[in-house]
Amino acid sequence: MSILRVENLSVSFGQTPIFQDVSFELNAGDWLMMIGPNGCGKSTLVRAISGAVPYAGRILYLDEDIRRLRPGELARNIGILAQNHYVGYAFTVREVVRLGRYAYRRNRGGDPEGESQIRRALELTGMNALADKSVLHLSGGELQRVFLAQLFAQAPRVLILDEPTNHLDLIYQKQVFELVSEWRKEPGRAVISVVHDLSLARAYGTQALLLYEKRALAQGSMERVFDPAYLNTAYGMDVAAWMRTMLSQWS
Amino acid sequence: MEEKRQRESYGLHTWIGLAGLTLAAMLAAVCLGNVDIPVRECLQVFRAALTGTEASDPGTASILLAVRLPRVLCVALSGASLSVCGAAMQGLLKNPLADGSTLGISSGASLGAALAIAFGFQLPRLPFSGSVILAALFAFVSLILILSLSYMLDSSFSTNTIILLGIVYSMFVSSILSLVVTFAPDKLKQITFWTMGSLEGSSYQNALVLSVMLAVCGTILIRLSEELNAFAIGEENAMNVGVNVTRVRLVILVTVSLLIGTCVSIGGTIGFVGLVTPHIIRLLTGPNHRRLLPASMFGGAAFLTLADLAARTIARPRELPIGVVTSFVGAILFVCIYYKVGRAAR
């Protein structure tokens, strides 16, 4: 049984379709890289899974329509990292990370593991030293790590990351992908990432979904989706040649 | 190893301290006025009233127990209510300019009261009853109207829809209010005084209604502190961590509206308390609603009590509308807070 199955998903804003008839399956251990040019609907697809935008079609978590799951139940199973973060008030890093345990505290039996999960999430993301600092005084990269820590504290089975390396410098980009890679090795876990860096996508993904002109242009194994014919069509350029040019500067 | 949860709320001693400060402000407000009464004499009158014995000076007892005490109680309860509503709305809408009036409920209540004053609606032998009843009724109708319109436009009751509708509704009501004044120019002074807020003539019944509403609505809001934290960090983030955003938002909006409607129906529209007090308190407690909401209650009670005291004593024997004092002090404080916060951010 797949962990997450998306069937004929379509999202429109008014009369404007954002994408149509997107379907894919996510199995335990998978890391699906969602790629495509700007405006192809990658982030909207993530928002549809979170319930933030209405959609047609079905999204099934362990064969159950996610619209029938309670918000807390959904959060305990599917964790979503949004693309942008703006916090208007001076919450501390720990307070933001603690919210990751909200769905557990509301559960019967409380949340005995809560504090250890929060502490572990802070350590994993390197935010322990800043735990009592106001999020208003953090850089964009640090803020991104705070919300990653919140997501790790949430401990879901499926991580959905919308541009997780947004604002992160190289070392933290590497750390985040390594962390998620390690996290995914636990049984029954899977990841979906929206990424713009095709090198990162290729290095860490197990399968990919290429969105283009409101539809899935290609999906499946990395070899299949990263076929130059698909990439060149989607991005309107010779992607492989550009990548080689960039890399040649380091030789 | 057992993990200790980091305390998010204050310890008992802090709450006792805040309650003590609020009570001190209330005691000052009871003792001072057109006639200043020494604290010792006030306490003697209260002790006599509580033990059922006769006070040594019936005149002083009458001033304290029949006039000042019910008023001060209503003022403190209104301040606590307006402030906790402001704090909740600022968190819910993630907007530091929000307060209980953002929804347009207070404007609706004002219109009800203005209609009652302009057309002389009142119950026999109960002065002010008309304005109170119509204000409460219009507050409730406004709530239903705004929520229905919000639902028609956007079934998820999004923050932007609510803020926009609240503003538009307030402007619409304001135009009708002007129309009412045009047709009843002889009542202009009375309507203006009412819309600026006044708790003169408050009764123990008013205090009872306010305390019941504050106890119920305040408890609901404080129980939703964690959800408010989630909203204040971001609505989408709240959804992602498992908050039922539509339901929680609706519960908070209805709760705030009921409490604001009650306050406005009893004391008129008192500006700036719900806006400024949470900002002052947030400087002390931080934005965590577990601390912010209860502390805002005490802060709001103390702030409005002192503002009412100023309104009664600055130009005595003449009394100023309380809304004038809160707006004057509130506007200055608001600028000071933003200057301080802005400097800290730089």
Boltz contact constraints between the chains, C-beta under 6 A:
constraints:
  - contact:
      token1: [A, 50]
      token2: [B, 239]
      max_distance: 6.0
  - contact:
      token1: [A, 50]
      token2: [B, 240]
      max_distance: 6.0
  - contact:
      token1: [A, 52]
      token2: [B, 236]
      max_distance: 6.0
  - contact:
      token1: [A, 71]
      token2: [B, 242]
      max_distance: 6.0
  - contact:
      token1: [A, 71]
      token2: [B, 244]
      max_distance: 6.0
  - contact:
      token1: [A, 72]
      token2: [B, 242]
      max_distance: 6.0
  - contact:
      token1: [A, 75]
      token2: [B, 241]
      max_distance: 6.0
  - contact:
      token1: [A, 75]
      token2: [B, 242]
      max_distance: 6.0
  - contact:
      token1: [A, 80]
      token2: [B, 240]
      max_distance: 6.0
  - contact:
      token1: [A, 82]
      token2: [B, 236]
      max_distance: 6.0
  - contact:
      token1: [A, 87]
      token2: [B, 233]
      max_distance: 6.0
  - contact:
      token1: [A, 88]
      token2: [B, 94]
      max_distance: 6.0
  - contact:
      token1: [A, 89]
      token2: [B, 232]
      max_distance: 6.0
  - contact:
      token1: [A, 89]
      token2: [B, 287]
      max_distance: 6.0
  - contact:
      token1: [A, 90]
      token2: [B, 287]
      max_distance: 6.0
  - contact:
      token1: [A, 91]
      token2: [B, 287]
      max_distance: 6.0
  - contact:
      token1: [A, 95]
      token2: [B, 288]
      max_distance: 6.0
  - contact:
      token1: [A, 99]
      token2: [B, 230]
      max_distance: 6.0
  - contact:
      token1: [A, 99]
      token2: [B, 241]
      max_distance: 6.0
  - contact:
      token1: [A, 102]
      token2: [B, 241]
      max_distance: 6.0
  - contact:
      token1: [A, 102]
      token2: [B, 242]
      max_distance: 6.0
  - contact:
      token1: [A, 103]
      token2: [B, 242]
      max_distance: 6.0
  - contact:
      token1: [A, 115]
      token2: [B, 3]
      max_distance: 6.0
  - contact:
      token1: [A, 115]
      token2: [B, 5]
      max_distance: 6.0
  - contact:
      token1: [A, 116]
      token2: [B, 3]
      max_distance: 6.0
